[in-house]
Amino acid sequence: MNPRFLLDEHLNRAIQEQLIQIDVRLIGDEGVPPLATPDPDILLWIELNNYLLVTANRKTMARHLTEHLQTGRHVPGILCFPQRTSIGTYVKELQRIWNSFVPEYYQDIIRYLPRK
Protein backbone atom coordinates (compact mmCIF):
# COMPACT_ATOMS: atom_id res chain seq x y z
CA MET A 1 0.00 0.00 0.00
CA ASN A 2 1.37 3.39 -0.96
CA PRO A 3 0.92 6.38 1.33
CA ARG A 4 -1.21 9.41 0.65
CA PHE A 5 -0.10 12.84 1.79
CA LEU A 6 -2.02 15.87 3.06
CA LEU A 7 0.02 19.07 2.88
CA ASP A 8 -0.45 21.73 5.52
CA GLU A 9 -2.07 24.85 4.07
CA HIS A 10 1.14 26.85 4.57
CA LEU A 11 3.14 24.65 2.22
CA ASN A 12 3.72 25.48 -1.42
CA ARG A 13 1.35 23.96 -3.99
CA ALA A 14 4.40 23.34 -6.22
CA ILE A 15 5.18 20.33 -3.99
CA GLN A 16 1.85 18.78 -4.97
CA GLU A 17 2.30 19.73 -8.62
CA GLN A 18 5.68 17.99 -8.83
CA LEU A 19 4.36 14.72 -7.38
CA ILE A 20 1.55 14.13 -9.87
CA GLN A 21 1.91 10.33 -9.75
CA ILE A 22 1.33 10.35 -5.98
CA ASP A 23 -1.87 11.15 -4.06
CA VAL A 24 -0.91 14.53 -2.56
CA ARG A 25 -3.62 16.92 -1.41
CA LEU A 26 -3.32 20.42 0.04
CA ILE A 27 -5.53 21.64 2.86
CA GLY A 28 -8.19 23.73 1.19
CA ASP A 29 -8.47 21.45 -1.85
CA GLU A 30 -11.85 19.94 -2.61
CA GLY A 31 -12.63 16.92 -0.46
CA VAL A 32 -10.09 17.67 2.30
CA PRO A 33 -10.27 19.98 5.32
CA PRO A 34 -10.81 23.64 4.43
CA LEU A 35 -8.32 26.40 5.07
CA ALA A 36 -7.99 27.43 8.75
CA THR A 37 -9.08 24.00 10.03
CA PRO A 38 -7.76 23.57 13.61
CA ASP A 39 -4.94 21.06 14.02
CA PRO A 40 -6.98 18.64 16.20
CA ASP A 41 -9.60 18.43 13.43
CA ILE A 42 -6.88 17.80 10.83
CA LEU A 43 -5.52 14.93 12.94
CA LEU A 44 -8.98 13.39 13.11
CA TRP A 45 -9.38 13.78 9.33
CA ILE A 46 -6.02 12.11 8.51
CA GLU A 47 -6.91 9.25 10.83
CA LEU A 48 -10.30 8.69 9.22
CA ASN A 49 -8.99 9.09 5.65
CA ASN A 50 -5.58 7.41 6.01
CA TYR A 51 -3.32 10.30 4.95
CA LEU A 52 0.07 11.24 6.35
CA LEU A 53 0.19 14.91 7.32
CA VAL A 54 3.09 16.94 5.91
CA THR A 55 3.76 20.09 7.90
CA ALA A 56 6.33 22.59 9.10
CA ASN A 57 4.42 23.13 12.36
CA ARG A 58 7.00 22.20 14.99
CA LYS A 59 5.53 24.48 17.66
CA THR A 60 2.17 22.89 18.46
CA MET A 61 1.79 19.69 16.46
CA ALA A 62 3.50 17.47 19.06
CA ARG A 63 1.07 18.66 21.75
CA HIS A 64 -1.93 18.14 19.48
CA LEU A 65 -0.73 14.64 18.57
CA THR A 66 -0.23 13.72 22.24
CA GLU A 67 -3.76 14.90 23.06
CA HIS A 68 -5.15 12.99 20.06
CA LEU A 69 -3.42 9.75 21.09
CA GLN A 70 -4.49 10.14 24.73
CA THR A 71 -8.12 9.90 23.63
CA GLY A 72 -7.43 6.47 22.10
CA ARG A 73 -7.20 7.80 18.56
CA HIS A 74 -4.44 7.11 16.01
CA VAL A 75 -2.83 8.77 12.99
CA PRO A 76 -1.07 7.25 9.97
CA GLY A 77 1.82 9.61 10.73
CA ILE A 78 3.06 13.17 10.64
CA LEU A 79 6.05 14.31 8.59
CA CYS A 80 7.51 17.52 9.97
CA PHE A 81 10.01 19.63 8.03
CA PRO A 82 11.94 22.75 9.04
CA GLN A 83 10.31 26.08 8.12
CA ARG A 84 12.78 26.93 5.35
CA THR A 85 12.81 23.59 3.54
CA SER A 86 13.15 23.83 -0.23
CA ILE A 87 10.44 22.51 -2.53
CA GLY A 88 13.01 20.12 -3.98
CA THR A 89 13.70 18.63 -0.54
CA TYR A 90 9.99 18.08 0.09
CA VAL A 91 9.60 16.41 -3.30
CA LYS A 92 12.67 14.19 -2.82
CA GLU A 93 11.67 13.11 0.71
CA LEU A 94 8.02 12.42 -0.13
CA GLN A 95 9.06 10.43 -3.20
CA ARG A 96 11.51 8.42 -1.06
CA ILE A 97 8.81 7.70 1.53
CA TRP A 98 6.32 6.73 -1.17
CA ASN A 99 8.83 4.31 -2.73
CA SER A 100 9.78 2.58 0.53
CA PHE A 101 6.67 3.02 2.67
CA VAL A 102 6.27 0.84 5.74
CA PRO A 103 3.13 2.02 7.62
CA GLU A 104 4.34 0.87 11.04
CA TYR A 105 7.35 3.17 10.80
CA TYR A 106 5.10 6.25 10.71
CA GLN A 107 2.03 5.18 12.73
CA ASP A 108 1.20 7.51 15.65
CA ILE A 109 4.44 9.51 15.57
CA ILE A 110 6.03 12.61 14.13
CA ARG A 111 8.99 11.96 11.87
CA TYR A 112 11.31 14.94 11.57
CA LEU A 113 12.75 15.30 8.07
CA PRO A 114 14.85 15.48 6.06
CA ARG A 115 16.88 12.58 7.39
CA LYS A 116 20.51 13.41 8.05
TIFIDREN-621096 format. One record per residue (C-alpha): residue in one letter; chain; x, y, z. Coordinates in pm, whole numbers, padded with zeros to 5 digits. Layout:
// residues N
+------+-------+--------+--------+--------+
! rest ! kette !     xx !     yy !     zz !
+------+-------+--------+--------+--------+
!    A !     A !      X !      Y !      Z !
...
+------+-------+--------+--------+--------+
END
This chain:
// residues 116
+------+-------+--------+--------+--------+
! rest ! kette !     xx !     yy !     zz !
+------+-------+--------+--------+--------+
!    M !     A !  00000 !  00000 !  00000 !
!    N !     A !  00137 !  00339 ! -00096 !
!    P !     A !  00092 !  00638 !  00133 !
!    R !     A ! -00121 !  00941 !  00065 !
!    F !     A ! -00010 !  01284 !  00179 !
!    L !     A ! -00202 !  01587 !  00306 !
!    L !     A !  00002 !  01907 !  00288 !
!    D !     A ! -00045 !  02173 !  00552 !
!    E !     A ! -00207 !  02485 !  00407 !
!    H !     A !  00114 !  02685 !  00457 !
!    L !     A !  00314 !  02465 !  00222 !
!    N !     A !  00372 !  02548 ! -00142 !
!    R !     A !  00135 !  02396 ! -00399 !
!    A !     A !  00440 !  02334 ! -00622 !
!    I !     A !  00518 !  02033 ! -00399 !
!    Q !     A !  00185 !  01878 ! -00497 !
!    E !     A !  00230 !  01973 ! -00862 !
!    Q !     A !  00568 !  01799 ! -00883 !
!    L !     A !  00436 !  01472 ! -00738 !
!    I !     A !  00155 !  01413 ! -00987 !
!    Q !     A !  00191 !  01033 ! -00975 !
!    I !     A !  00133 !  01035 ! -00598 !
!    D !     A ! -00187 !  01115 ! -00406 !
!    V !     A ! -00091 !  01453 ! -00256 !
!    R !     A ! -00362 !  01692 ! -00141 !
!    L !     A ! -00332 !  02042 !  00004 !
!    I !     A ! -00553 !  02164 !  00286 !
!    G !     A ! -00819 !  02373 !  00119 !
!    D !     A ! -00847 !  02145 ! -00185 !
!    E !     A ! -01185 !  01994 ! -00261 !
!    G !     A ! -01263 !  01692 ! -00046 !
!    V !     A ! -01009 !  01767 !  00230 !
!    P !     A ! -01027 !  01998 !  00532 !
!    P !     A ! -01081 !  02364 !  00443 !
!    L !     A ! -00832 !  02640 !  00507 !
!    A !     A ! -00799 !  02743 !  00875 !
!    T !     A ! -00908 !  02400 !  01003 !
!    P !     A ! -00776 !  02357 !  01361 !
!    D !     A ! -00494 !  02106 !  01402 !
!    P !     A ! -00698 !  01864 !  01620 !
!    D !     A ! -00960 !  01843 !  01343 !
!    I !     A ! -00688 !  01780 !  01083 !
!    L !     A ! -00552 !  01493 !  01294 !
!    L !     A ! -00898 !  01339 !  01311 !
!    W !     A ! -00938 !  01378 !  00933 !
!    I !     A ! -00602 !  01211 !  00851 !
!    E !     A ! -00691 !  00925 !  01083 !
!    L !     A ! -01030 !  00869 !  00922 !
!    N !     A ! -00899 !  00909 !  00565 !
!    N !     A ! -00558 !  00741 !  00601 !
!    Y !     A ! -00332 !  01030 !  00495 !
!    L !     A !  00007 !  01124 !  00635 !
!    L !     A !  00019 !  01491 !  00732 !
!    V !     A !  00309 !  01694 !  00591 !
!    T !     A !  00376 !  02009 !  00790 !
!    A !     A !  00633 !  02259 !  00910 !
!    N !     A !  00442 !  02313 !  01236 !
!    R !     A !  00700 !  02220 !  01499 !
!    K !     A !  00553 !  02448 !  01766 !
!    T !     A !  00217 !  02289 !  01846 !
!    M !     A !  00179 !  01969 !  01646 !
!    A !     A !  00350 !  01747 !  01906 !
!    R !     A !  00107 !  01866 !  02175 !
!    H !     A ! -00193 !  01814 !  01948 !
!    L !     A ! -00073 !  01464 !  01857 !
!    T !     A ! -00023 !  01372 !  02224 !
!    E !     A ! -00376 !  01490 !  02306 !
!    H !     A ! -00515 !  01299 !  02006 !
!    L !     A ! -00342 !  00975 !  02109 !
!    Q !     A ! -00449 !  01014 !  02473 !
!    T !     A ! -00812 !  00990 !  02363 !
!    G !     A ! -00743 !  00647 !  02210 !
!    R !     A ! -00720 !  00780 !  01856 !
!    H !     A ! -00444 !  00711 !  01601 !
!    V !     A ! -00283 !  00877 !  01299 !
!    P !     A ! -00107 !  00725 !  00997 !
!    G !     A !  00182 !  00961 !  01073 !
!    I !     A !  00306 !  01317 !  01064 !
!    L !     A !  00605 !  01431 !  00859 !
!    C !     A !  00751 !  01752 !  00997 !
!    F !     A !  01001 !  01963 !  00803 !
!    P !     A !  01194 !  02275 !  00904 !
!    Q !     A !  01031 !  02608 !  00812 !
!    R !     A !  01278 !  02693 !  00535 !
!    T !     A !  01281 !  02359 !  00354 !
!    S !     A !  01315 !  02383 ! -00023 !
!    I !     A !  01044 !  02251 ! -00253 !
!    G !     A !  01301 !  02012 ! -00398 !
!    T !     A !  01370 !  01863 ! -00054 !
!    Y !     A !  00999 !  01808 !  00009 !
!    V !     A !  00960 !  01641 ! -00330 !
!    K !     A !  01267 !  01419 ! -00282 !
!    E !     A !  01167 !  01311 !  00071 !
!    L !     A !  00802 !  01242 ! -00013 !
!    Q !     A !  00906 !  01043 ! -00320 !
!    R !     A !  01151 !  00842 ! -00106 !
!    I !     A !  00881 !  00770 !  00153 !
!    W !     A !  00632 !  00673 ! -00117 !
!    N !     A !  00883 !  00431 ! -00273 !
!    S !     A !  00978 !  00258 !  00053 !
!    F !     A !  00667 !  00302 !  00267 !
!    V !     A !  00627 !  00084 !  00574 !
!    P !     A !  00313 !  00202 !  00762 !
!    E !     A !  00434 !  00087 !  01104 !
!    Y !     A !  00735 !  00317 !  01080 !
!    Y !     A !  00510 !  00625 !  01071 !
!    Q !     A !  00203 !  00518 !  01273 !
!    D !     A !  00120 !  00751 !  01565 !
!    I !     A !  00444 !  00951 !  01557 !
!    I !     A !  00603 !  01261 !  01413 !
!    R !     A !  00899 !  01196 !  01187 !
!    Y !     A !  01131 !  01494 !  01157 !
!    L !     A !  01275 !  01530 !  00807 !
!    P !     A !  01485 !  01548 !  00606 !
!    R !     A !  01688 !  01258 !  00739 !
!    K !     A !  02051 !  01341 !  00805 !
+------+-------+--------+--------+--------+
END
